[in-house]
């Protein structure tokens, strides 16, 4: 029986550094795998769950490609987990501002579809759409609870920092699914409507309202 060989990698054969970058991470799903790993190490099964549109074979190939070029590595967790996880290299993490800029550019598209988002998408979008002028004089901590995922957002000195974990004494906690929180932060959903949809707000409601003003979507371009 003949052995099926994978197709040779496509290359632009162009001396531009941008062309080379696309040679490295321009294949479909590659940058989305990077996006998911920006939150930290993940198992193969975690990546499959967070990227439901990708097949196992394609995910395996993309991870291998990213490993081969030095963007992704593998680590073995100690017991009781005792499993292999994928993790971004330092060079791989340098793709975060690239993804953020792509996000801002894509958000201006008049044909951007309404589709489900992952937790990594929400966190990346918060960093991308944060509007520093709106945060002048703001000093607060907001806890986010989405299923098993726990994050907290600190806003201070006109800067925003998102960390995984549970803060000791947040000013306000928002609990709900990722789609609901995404609509609240970026989709124009009001706090009252989000609560009607299942969002739970604990703590300072005024702080929750102010938190939502810190994100500004870019203006959608007009079609020519």
Buried (B, 14 or more C-beta within 10 A) or exposed (E): EEEEEEEEEEEEEEEEEEEEEBBBBBBEBBBBBBBBBBBEBBBBEBBBEBBEEBEEEBBEBBBEBBBEBEBBBEEEEEEEEEEEBBBBBEEBBEBBEEBBEBBBEEBEEEEEEEEEBBBBBBBBBBBBBBEBEBBEEBEBBBBBBBEEBBBBBBBEEBEBEBEEEEBEEBBBBBBBBBBBBBBBBBEEBEBEEBBEBEBEBEBBEEBBEBBBEBBEBEEEEEEE
